[in-house]
């Protein structure tokens, strides 16, 4: 595989299921956009060190950041946080098994999460994606992703983000903060990738339309 570089672009578990969880909790029509926290142990504080996949059910999401209330199903276009509490420090795989799941934003704050694909893809909204886990943690997105609005993806510290799935650049994308962005999948669309604030992108696969700022 050949890698490309430009500007500041440089070359170089337990499972969670985001699957049938988009049954509405409560009805999406009746609820304003909200923040939902992945929670593998219902109303027990925290999310469990290694949350377990139970794909036949859908009650894995908490409205409470500490996970001290009963969980429910996912509501489309929510702001998503992995995970509730601070104890989900293990490696987890989140599998999208239905056709399309939508999130306004996704924040990875605990453990090493892999967002995988079975038959689905992730539509990401305007409030973007943040990796703020323990320094040096690898977060992987192997699911296809569509950018439904202009957005920024941010890495903190020495965290790493590997995007192995295809990205539909239907809107511009800005990368900020970290030096370990890895894009290895195919890319389509006319949106440009802007590398800002000292970020570095390692790109293998389809050549990205990009530019560099400060």
ZALOKOL-506132 format. One record per atom (N, C-alpha, C): x, y, z; residue in three letters; atom name. Coordinates in steps of 0.001 Angstrom, whole numbers. Layout:
N
        xx        yy        zz   code   site
         X         Y         Z    ALA     CA
...
END
This chain:
214
        xx        yy        zz   code   site
       850     -1199         0    UNK      N
         0         0         0    UNK     CA
       878      1239         0    UNK      C
       551      2240      -835    UNK      N
      1360      3438      -922    UNK     CA
       780      4538       -67    UNK      C
      1636      5253       660    UNK      N
      1195      6337      1531    UNK     CA
      1522      7672       880    UNK      C
       712      8687      1192    UNK      N
       882      9999       598    UNK     CA
      1136     11023      1690    UNK      C
      1847     12091      1376    UNK      N
      2076     13135      2363    UNK     CA
      2013     14493      1708    UNK      C
      1586     15508      2504    UNK      N
      1535     16877      2006    UNK     CA
      1574     17814      3188    UNK      C
      2359     18924      3071    UNK      N
      2412     19883      4153    UNK     CA
      2867     19228      5427    UNK      C
      2052     19297      6471    UNK      N
      2357     18669      7736    UNK     CA
      1807     17263      7811    UNK      C
      1436     16708      6659    UNK      N
       937     15343      6622    UNK     CA
      2132     14424      6580    UNK      C
      2268     13536      7558    UNK      N
      3419     12659      7643    UNK     CA
      2999     11207      7529    UNK      C
      3893     10386      6900    UNK      N
      3695      8959      6960    UNK     CA
      3905      8460      8396    UNK      C
      3551      8090      8567    UNK      N
      3659      7543      9875    UNK     CA
      4083      8150     11167    UNK      C
    -10987     -7930     24805    UNK      N
    -11888     -6853     24629    UNK     CA
    -13208     -7373     24770    UNK      C
    -13208     -6630     25176    UNK      N
    -14627     -6970     25286    UNK     CA
    -15359     -6215     24204    UNK      C
    -16513     -6697     23809    UNK      N
    -17203     -6062     22701    UNK     CA
    -18392     -5280     23191    UNK      C
    -18613     -4110     22538    UNK      N
    -19818     -3322     22738    UNK     CA
    -20608     -3414     21444    UNK      C
    -21896     -3400     21504    UNK      N
    -22673     -3488     20283    UNK     CA
    -23492     -2222     20070    UNK      C
    -23177     -1469     19032    UNK      N
    -24031      -364     18604    UNK     CA
    -24788      -906     17408    UNK      C
    -25811     -1704     17707    UNK      N
    -26404     -2504     16659    UNK     CA
    -27881     -2211     16573    UNK      C
    -28658     -3036     17256    UNK      N
    -30091     -2802     17275    UNK     CA
    -30429     -1671     18236    UNK      C
    -29414      -973     18754    UNK      N
    -29648        17     19791    UNK     CA
    -30325      1282     19308    UNK      C
    -30645      1394     18042    UNK      N
    -31319      2597     17610    UNK     CA
    -32838      2490     17654    UNK      C
    -33346      1511     18395    UNK      N
    -34752      1574     18767    UNK     CA
    -34885      2807     19655    UNK      C
    -35963      3556     19565    UNK      N
    -36003      4858     20203    UNK     CA
    -36238      4765     21707    UNK      C
    -35497      5600     22465    UNK      N
    -35607      5634     23923    UNK     CA
    -35437      7029     24450    UNK      C
    -36473      7713     24874    UNK      N
    -37845      7464     24423    UNK     CA
    -37975      7858     22965    UNK      C
    -39190      8155     22484    UNK      N
    -39361      8499     21080    UNK     CA
    -38481      9673     20687    UNK      C
    -37720      9515     19601    UNK      N
    -36828     10580     19155    UNK     CA
    -37609     11842     18813    UNK      C
    -38840     11679     18356    UNK      N
    -39641     12841     18005    UNK     CA
    -39998     13664     19224    UNK      C
    -39964     13030     20393    UNK      N
    -40403     13720     21603    UNK     CA
    -39240     14223     22436    UNK      C
    -38017     13942     22032    UNK      N
    -36874     14277     22862    UNK     CA
    -35919     15172     22102    UNK      C
    -35475     16266     22745    UNK      N
    -34482     17122     22127    UNK     CA
    -33155     16380     22058    UNK      C
    -32265     16874     21208    UNK      N
    -30938     16274     21107    UNK     CA
    -30315     16180     22484    UNK      C
    -29700     15048     22784    UNK      N
    -29207     14810     24129    UNK     CA
    -27883     14079     24081    UNK      C
    -27222     14026     25240    UNK      N
    -25978     13280     25370    UNK     CA
    -26280     11918     25964    UNK      C
    -25810     10875     25300    UNK      N
    -25994      9512     25773    UNK     CA
    -24636      8883     26038    UNK      C
    -24514      8184     27179    UNK      N
    -23271      7555     27602    UNK     CA
    -23409      6042     27507    UNK      C
    -22431      5383     26850    UNK      N
    -22442      3925     26814    UNK     CA
    -22320      3395     28236    UNK      C
    -23143      2402     28576    UNK      N
    -23181      1876     29938    UNK     CA
    -23472       384     29881    UNK      C
    -22504      -431     30287    UNK      N
    -22661     -1874     30206    UNK     CA
    -23208     -2536     31439    UNK      C
    -23534     -1759     32487    UNK      N
    -24023     -2411     33717    UNK     CA
    -25234     -1714     34323    UNK      C
    -26067     -1135     33467    UNK      N
    -27336      -548     33873    UNK     CA
    -27122       528     34929    UNK      C
    -27848       488     36061    UNK      N
    -27813      1571     37029    UNK     CA
    -26654      1491     38018    UNK      C
    -25802       460     37905    UNK      N
    -24599       404     38729    UNK     CA
    -23633      1475     38252    UNK      C
    -23014      2198     39170    UNK      N
    -22120      3286     38797    UNK     CA
    -21015      2796     37868    UNK      C
    -20676      3614     36880    UNK      N
    -19663      3235     35901    UNK     CA
    -20279      2465     34754    UNK      C
    -19406      2068     33799    UNK      N
    -19896      1373     32603    UNK     CA
    -19494       -85     32575    UNK      C
    -18690      -533     33544    UNK      N
    -18047     -1845     33617    UNK     CA
    -16691     -1757     32929    UNK      C
    -15698     -2419     33499    UNK      N
    -14327     -2309     32989    UNK     CA
    -14243     -2782     31550    UNK      C
    -14905     -3889     31257    UNK      N
    -14971     -4393     29886    UNK     CA
    -16430     -4677     29559    UNK      C
    -17182     -3657     29113    UNK      N
    -18612     -3834     28824    UNK     CA
    -18843     -4986     27855    UNK      C
    -19948     -5704     28055    UNK      N
    -20228     -6908     27283    UNK     CA
    -21284     -6650     26215    UNK      C
    -21067     -7218     25018    UNK      N
    -22019     -7093     23929    UNK     CA
    -23221     -8003     24157    UNK      C
    -24415     -7447     24083    UNK      N
    -25645     -8243     24129    UNK     CA
    -26521     -7768     22975    UNK      C
    -26224     -8290     21787    UNK      N
    -26829     -7732     20578    UNK     CA
    -28332     -7952     20477    UNK      C
    -28875     -8858     21251    UNK      N
    -30310     -9134     21166    UNK     CA
    -31127     -8087     21896    UNK      C
    -30472     -7278     22734    UNK      N
    -31177     -6224     23463    UNK     CA
    -30577     -4886     23089    UNK      C
    -31211     -3806     23573    UNK      N
    -30760     -2489     23121    UNK     CA
    -30623     -1468     24241    UNK      C
    -30686     -1900     25477    UNK      N
    -30683      -948     26591    UNK     CA
    -29274      -728     27133    UNK      C
    -28442       -20     26370    UNK      N
    -27055       186     26768    UNK     CA
    -26672      1647     26901    UNK      C
    -27649      2548     26953    UNK      N
    -27331      3967     26921    UNK     CA
    -27931      4683     28119    UNK      C
    -27114      5523     28751    UNK      N
    -27526      6239     29952    UNK     CA
    -27559      7736     29695    UNK      C
    -28529      8403     30291    UNK      N
    -28588      9860     30245    UNK     CA
    -27717     10484     31325    UNK      C
    -27145      9631     32182    UNK      N
    -26375     10086     33334    UNK     CA
    -24906      9757     33150    UNK      C
    -24024     10744     33255    UNK      N
    -22603     10538     32986    UNK     CA
    -21945      9581     33964    UNK      C
    -22507      9452     35155    UNK      N
    -21954      8535     36154    UNK     CA
    -22607      7163     36091    UNK      C
    -23637      7034     35285    UNK      N
    -24369      5772     35133    UNK     CA
    -24991      5296     36426    UNK      C
    -25762      6162     37039    UNK      N
    -26450      5786     38277    UNK     CA
    -27959      5717     38079    UNK      C
    -28399      5704     36818    UNK      N
    -29823      5555     36514    UNK     CA
    -29978      4411     35524    UNK      C
    -31194      3918     35392    UNK      N
    -31451      2819     34459    UNK     CA
    -31156      3243     33031    UNK      C
    -30673      2297     32235    UNK      N
    -30308      2580     30851    UNK     CA
    -31488      2360     29906    UNK      C
    -31342      2852     28699    UNK      N
    -32362      2667     27680    UNK     CA
    -31722      2542     26316    UNK      C
    -32519      2630     25283    UNK      N
    -32042      2461     23907    UNK     CA
    -31505      3770     23341    UNK      C
    -30785      3644     22255    UNK      N
    -30191      4807     21607    UNK     CA
    -31252      5664     20935    UNK      C
    -31025      6983     20913    UNK      N
    -31874      7926     20190    UNK     CA
    -31048      8511     19058    UNK      C
    -31528      8394     17843    UNK      N
    -30781      8852     16678    UNK     CA
    -30367     10309     16806    UNK      C
    -29163     10621     16312    UNK      N
    -28602     11975     16256    UNK     CA
    -28249     12541     17622    UNK      C
    -28014     11672     18597    UNK      N
    -27568     12118     19916    UNK     CA
    -26085     12445     19903    UNK      C
    -25626     13099     20974    UNK      N
    -24205     13242     21239    UNK     CA
    -23785     12013     22032    UNK      C
    -22825     11250     21518    UNK      N
    -22477      9940     22058    UNK     CA
    -21153     10014     22797    UNK      C
    -21101      9410     24003    UNK      N
    -19867      9381     24789    UNK     CA
    -19554      7943     25171    UNK      C
    -18341      7502     24896    UNK      N
    -17840      6205     25350    UNK     CA
    -16791      6451     26432    UNK      C
    -17169      6314     27715    UNK      N
    -18334      5617     28239    UNK     CA
    -18839      6379     29462    UNK      C
    -19863      5833     30146    UNK      N
    -20296      6402     31413    UNK     CA
    -19258      6107     32490    UNK      C
    -19192      6972     33498    UNK      N
    -18230      6757     34578    UNK     CA
    -16805      6888     34072    UNK      C
    -15875      6206     34772    UNK      N
    -14460      6262     34386    UNK     CA
    -13807      4889     34384    UNK      C
    -14594      3828     34516    UNK      N
    -14005      2502     34739    UNK     CA
    -13892      1634     33488    UNK      C
    -14411      2086     32334    UNK      N
    -14383      1261     31121    UNK     CA
    -13016      1392     30449    UNK      C
    -12000       874     31112    UNK      N
    -10619      1062     30670    UNK     CA
    -10126       -33     29729    UNK      C
    -10946     -1066     29501    UNK      N
    -10540     -2150     28615    UNK     CA
    -10721     -1787     27152    UNK      C
    -10369     -2739     26282    UNK      N
    -10580     -2569     24846    UNK     CA
    -11971     -3063     24476    UNK      C
    -12698     -2269     23685    UNK      N
    -14084     -2586     23352    UNK     CA
    -14312     -2448     21858    UNK      C
    -15215     -3267     21312    UNK      N
    -15588     -3163     19906    UNK     CA
    -17062     -2817     19789    UNK      C
    -17349     -1736     19093    UNK      N
    -18715     -1255     18886    UNK     CA
    -19110     -1604     17461    UNK      C
    -20095     -2485     17282    UNK      N
    -20437     -2961     15941    UNK     CA
    -21748     -2365     15453    UNK      C
    -21712     -1715     14300    UNK      N
    -22921     -1176     13678    UNK     CA
    -23491     -2246     12761    UNK      C
    -24664     -2750     13081    UNK      N
    -25214     -3867     12326    UNK     CA
    -26439     -3509     11507    UNK      C
    -27021     -2330     11724    UNK      N
    -28138     -1929     10864    UNK     CA
    -27609      -971      9800    UNK      C
    -28438      -568      8868    UNK      N
    -27959       109      7667    UNK     CA
    -27218      1409      7944    UNK      C
    -27802      2308      8715    UNK      N
    -27172      3597      8998    UNK     CA
    -27503      4020     10424    UNK      C
    -26478      4456     11148    UNK      N
    -26671      5036     12472    UNK     CA
    -26183      6473     12419    UNK      C
    -26891      7363     13079    UNK      N
    -26506      8773     13053    UNK     CA
    -26176      9261     14454    UNK      C
    -25156     10122     14523    UNK      N
    -24772     10751     15783    UNK     CA
    -24396     12188     15492    UNK      C
    -24813     13099     16354    UNK      N
    -24424     14487     16192    UNK     CA
    -22939     14658     16471    UNK      C
    -22437     13920     17479    UNK      N
    -21015     13935     17807    UNK     CA
    -20666     12622     18478    UNK      C
    -19374     12289     18471    UNK      N
    -18886     11105     19165    UNK     CA
    -17641     11495     19957    UNK      C
    -17640     11162     21250    UNK      N
    -16481     11412     22104    UNK     CA
    -16003     10094     22683    UNK      C
    -14728      9793     22484    UNK      N
    -14102      8611     23079    UNK     CA
    -13275      9095     24265    UNK      C
    -13687      8728     25479    UNK      N
    -12961      9219     26646    UNK     CA
    -12374      8113     27520    UNK      C
    -12773      6854     27300    UNK      N
    -12294      5753     28144    UNK     CA
    -11908      4552     27288    UNK      C
    -10767      3951     27589    UNK      N
    -10388      2699     26961    UNK     CA
    -10080      2820     25478    UNK      C
     -9753      1671     24872    UNK      N
     -9477      1621     23444    UNK     CA
    -10679      1089     22703    UNK      C
    -11415      1955     22043    UNK      N
    -12670      1578     21382    UNK     CA
    -12439      1385     19890    UNK      C
    -12990       305     19347    UNK      N
    -13024        81     17906    UNK     CA
    -14469       182     17435    UNK      C
    -14727      1083     16497    UNK      N
    -16055      1235     15910    UNK     CA
    -16061       429     14622    UNK      C
    -16735      -725     14655    UNK      N
    -16661     -1690     13555    UNK     CA
    -17960     -1713     12754    UNK      C
    -17892     -2391     11608    UNK      N
    -19038     -2497     10717    UNK     CA
    -19446     -3958     10560    UNK      C
    -20762     -4179     10567    UNK      N
    -21296     -5450     10132    UNK     CA
    -21957     -5221      8775    UNK      C
    -23032     -4447      8775    UNK      N
    -23693     -4088      7518    UNK     CA
    -23959     -2596      7441    UNK      C
    -23559     -1837      8454    UNK      N
    -23980      -448      8536    UNK     CA
    -22871       562      8346    UNK      C
    -23249      1835      8506    UNK      N
    -22299      2932      8431    UNK     CA
    -22717      3997      9440    UNK      C
    -21807      4924      9732    UNK      N
    -22063      5992     10689    UNK     CA
    -22183      7313      9954    UNK      C
    -23275      8044     10205    UNK      N
    -23430      9408      9718    UNK     CA
    -23105     10361     10858    UNK      C
    -22074     11200     10661    UNK      N
    -21627     12103     11717    UNK     CA
    -22094     13521     11437    UNK      C
    -22668     14151     12468    UNK      N
    -23198     15497     12336    UNK     CA
    -22201     16589     12669    UNK      C
    -22716     17787     12923    UNK      N
    -21900     18995     12967    UNK     CA
    -20984     19111     14180    UNK      C
    -21258     18400     15262    UNK      N
    -20455     18587     16468    UNK     CA
    -19294     17618     16588    UNK      C
    -19070     16831     15554    UNK      N
    -17780     16210     15308    UNK     CA
    -17353     15070     16211    UNK      C
    -16026     14819     16226    UNK      N
    -15470     13641     16881    UNK     CA
    -14254     14038     17700    UNK      C
    -14192     13522     18947    UNK      N
    -13093     13844     19851    UNK     CA
    -12539     12578     20471    UNK      C
    -11209     12438     20471    UNK      N
    -10551     11343     21165    UNK     CA
     -9784     11945     22330    UNK      C
    -10264     11713     23554    UNK      N
     -9662     12291     24753    UNK     CA
     -9442     11206     25799    UNK      C
     -8962     10056     25352    UNK      N
     -8735      8921     26239    UNK     CA
     -7374      9046     26905    UNK      C
     -6996      8011     27682    UNK      N
     -5685      7989     28310    UNK     CA
     -4601      8111     27249    UNK      C
     -3583      8899     27533    UNK      N
     -2543      9177     26557    UNK     CA
     -1984      7906     25930    UNK      C
     -1894      7901     24601    UNK      N
     -1338      6769     23876    UNK     CA
     -2338      5719     23448    UNK      C
     -3597      5872     23820    UNK      N
     -4628      4889     23481    UNK     CA
     -4953      4929     21987    UNK      C
     -5207      3753     21414    UNK      N
     -5599      3653     20010    UNK     CA
     -7112      3542     19903    UNK      C
     -7719      4451     19153    UNK      N
     -9137      4390     18796    UNK     CA
     -9221      4075     17314    UNK      C
    -10062      3095     16948    UNK      N
    -10136      2642     15562    UNK     CA
    -11561      2781     15032    UNK      C
    -11687      3309     13821    UNK      N
    -12982      3358     13140    UNK     CA
    -12834      2568     11849    UNK      C
    -13403      1377     11820    UNK      N
    -13363       569     10602    UNK     CA
    -14701       587      9886    UNK      C
    -15696      1195     10495    UNK      N
    -16993      1387      9848    UNK     CA
    -16898      2511      8823    UNK      C
    -17642      2426      7710    UNK      N
    -17731      3570      6793    UNK     CA
    -18349      4769      7514    UNK      C
    -17883      5968      7176    UNK      N
    -18354      7190      7814    UNK     CA
    -18759      8190      6744    UNK      C
    -19906      8839      6943    UNK      N
    -20326      9943      6085    UNK     CA
    -20360     11220      6907    UNK      C
    -19703     12280      6413    UNK      N
    -19732     13573      7092    UNK     CA
    -20945     14344      6584    UNK      C
    -21954     14469      7426    UNK      N
    -23196     15116      6995    UNK     CA
    -23173     16619      7217    UNK      C
    -22078     17130      7808    UNK      N
    -21910     18564      8024    UNK     CA
    -20420     18854      8152    UNK      C
    -20025     20125      7975    UNK      N
    -18638     20518      8212    UNK     CA
    -18303     20257      9672    UNK      C
    -17084     19761      9933    UNK      N
    -16766     19377     11297    UNK     CA
    -15275     19309     11551    UNK      C
    -14933     19186     12868    UNK      N
    -13550     19034     13302    UNK     CA
    -13404     17729     14058    UNK      C
    -12272     17056     13843    UNK      N
    -11905     15889     14635    UNK     CA
    -10667     16257     15439    UNK      C
    -10689     15963     16728    UNK      N
     -9632     16413     17624    UNK     CA
     -9032     15253     18397    UNK      C
     -7698     15212     18432    UNK      N
     -6961     14255     19266    UNK     CA
     -6305     15008     20410    UNK      C
     -6272     14385     21587    UNK      N
     -5544     14979     22702    UNK     CA
     -4276     14182     22971    UNK      C
     -3214     14874     23356    UNK      N
     -1973     14227     23749    UNK     CA
     -1421     13313     22670    UNK      C
      -966     12127     23098    UNK      N
      -369     11169     22165    UNK     CA
     -1360     10094     21738    UNK      C
     -2647     10369     21896    UNK      N
     -3663      9408     21456    UNK     CA
     -3584      9202     19951    UNK      C
     -4072      8032     19516    UNK      N
     -4010      7674     18106    UNK     CA
     -5409      7372     17581    UNK      C
     -5696      7844     16361    UNK      N
     -6966      7553     15704    UNK     CA
     -6673      6909     14364    UNK      C
     -7104      5663     14198    UNK      N
     -6969      4938     12937    UNK     CA
     -8337      4862     12281    UNK      C
     -8473      5457     11092    UNK      N
     -9718      5384     10335    UNK     CA
     -9471      4444      9160    UNK      C
     -9889      3196      9335    UNK      N
     -9662      2170      8322    UNK     CA
    -10849      2028      7381    UNK      C
    -12000      2546      7788    UNK      N
    -13178      2502      6928    UNK     CA
    -13170      3641      5930    UNK      C
    -14028      3557      4941    UNK      N
    -14124      4623      3940    UNK     CA
    -14775      5859      4548    UNK      C
    -14402      7023      4022    UNK      N
    -14993      8282      4467    UNK     CA
    -15627      8969      3262    UNK      C
    -16912      9296      3386    UNK      N
    -17593     10089      2367    UNK     CA
    -17465     11553      2767    UNK      C
    -16555     12269      2090    UNK      N
    -16286     13668      2424    UNK     CA
    -17331     14552      1759    UNK      C
    -18575     14435      2238    UNK      N
    -19642     15253      1687    UNK     CA
    -19542     16696      2173    UNK      C
    -18710     16918      3211    UNK      N
    -18491     18240      3777    UNK     CA
    -17033     18338      4228    UNK      C
    -16520     19571      4432    UNK      N
    -15125     19740      4845    UNK     CA
    -14860     19134      6223    UNK      C
    -13610     18683      6413    UNK      N
    -13164     18094      7674    UNK     CA
    -11881     18774      8109    UNK      C
    -11831     19223      9383    UNK      N
    -10628     19818      9953    UNK     CA
    -10079     18900     11031    UNK      C
     -8782     18605     10959    UNK      N
     -8101     17784     11960    UNK     CA
     -7247     18687     12830    UNK      C
     -7393     18554     14157    UNK      N
     -6649     19420     15068    UNK     CA
     -6084     18620     16234    UNK      C
     -5003     19142     16784    UNK      N
     -4533     18712     18103    UNK     CA
     -3513     17605     18152    UNK      C
     -3649     16561     17373    UNK      N
     -2801     15393     17551    UNK     CA
     -1941     15087     16346    UNK      C
      -900     14303     16565    UNK      N
        25     13958     15489    UNK     CA
      -150     12524     15014    UNK      C
     -1200     11846     15474    UNK      N
     -1375     10434     15145    UNK     CA
     -2734     10135     14524    UNK      C
     -3115     10927     13523    UNK      N
     -4283     10603     12705    UNK     CA
     -3810      9671     11587    UNK      C
     -4471      8514     11457    UNK      N
     -4153      7562     10381    UNK     CA
     -5422      7295      9576    UNK      C
     -5405      7602      8277    UNK      N
     -6515      7306      7379    UNK     CA
     -6017      6286      6362    UNK      C
     -6579      5089      6364    UNK      N
     -6102      4043      5462    UNK     CA
     -7182      3519      4522    UNK      C
     -8407      4006      4653    UNK      N
     -9497      3549      3805    UNK     CA
     -9664      4419      2574    UNK      C
    -10661      4082      1765    UNK      N
    -10978      4868       574    UNK     CA
    -11728      6134       965    UNK      C
    -11620      7167       150    UNK      N
    -12275      8434       434    UNK     CA
    -12969      8941      -821    UNK      C
    -14204      9410      -658    UNK      N
    -14963      9951     -1779    UNK     CA
    -15496     11325     -1402    UNK      C
    -16022     12055     -2373    UNK      N
    -16605     13355     -2107    UNK     CA
    -15647     14494     -2401    UNK      C
    -16163     15718     -2335    UNK      N
    -15400     16904     -2707    UNK     CA
    -14976     17757     -1513    UNK      C
    -15351     17372      -305    UNK      N
    -14950     18138       869    UNK     CA
    -13451     18035      1107    UNK      C
    -12821     19145      1482    UNK      N
    -11386     19155      1714    UNK     CA
    -11080     18798      3171    UNK      C
     -9880     18231      3379    UNK      N
     -9378     17953      4722    UNK     CA
     -8366     19027      5069    UNK      C
     -8621     19773      6141    UNK      N
     -7717     20822      6598    UNK     CA
     -6964     20333      7827    UNK      C
     -5648     20489      7797    UNK      N
     -4808     20046      8910    UNK     CA
     -4350     21293      9646    UNK      C
     -4766     21445     10885    UNK      N
     -4543     22688     11612    UNK     CA
     -3982     22424     13004    UNK      C
     -3433     23478     13597    UNK      N
     -3014     23420     14989    UNK     CA
     -1948     22388     15286    UNK      C
     -1049     22139     14331    UNK      N
        27     21195     14573    UNK     CA
      -339     19741     14367    UNK      C
     -1547     19473     13886    UNK      N
     -1960     18080     13653    UNK     CA
     -1135     17464     12528    UNK      C
     -1034     16144     12542    UNK      N
      -356     15410     11482    UNK     CA
     -1238     14259     11035    UNK      C
     -1359     14091      9731    UNK      N
     -2187     13035      9157    UNK     CA
     -1322     12078      8364    UNK      C
     -1452     10808      8660    UNK      N
      -800      9747      7903    UNK     CA
     -1858      9136      6999    UNK      C
     -1671      9217      5692    UNK      N
     -2711      8801      4766    UNK     CA
     -2209      7737      3814    UNK      C
     -2857      6559      3830    UNK      N
     -2573      5493      2882    UNK     CA
     -3889      5149      2192    UNK      C
     -3836      4917       890    UNK      N
     -5060      4626       169    UNK     CA
     -5370      5755      -787    UNK      C
     -6653      6116      -918    UNK      N
     -7069      7169     -1835    UNK     CA
     -6466      8501     -1433    UNK      C
     -5871      9223     -2390    UNK      N
     -5275     10509     -2099    UNK     CA
     -6343     11501     -1650    UNK      C
     -6092     12166      -510    UNK      N
     -7060     13100        51    UNK     CA
     -6881     14498      -514    UNK      C
     -8009     15213      -767    UNK      N
     -7901     16630     -1137    UNK     CA
     -7663     17429       133    UNK      C
     -6448     17949       365    UNK      N
     -6195     18569      1647    UNK     CA
     -5373     19837      1540    UNK      C
     -5386     20589      2642    UNK      N
     -4573     21775      2761    UNK     CA
     -4103     21894      4209    UNK      C
     -3068     22679      4416    UNK      N
     -2484     22825      5741    UNK     CA
     -2594     24279      6197    UNK      C
     -2992     24486      7435    UNK      N
     -2961     25811      8023    UNK     CA
     -2164     25722      9307    UNK      C
     -1708     26898      9859    UNK      N
      -970     27007     11089    UNK     CA
      -644     25808     11899    UNK      C
END
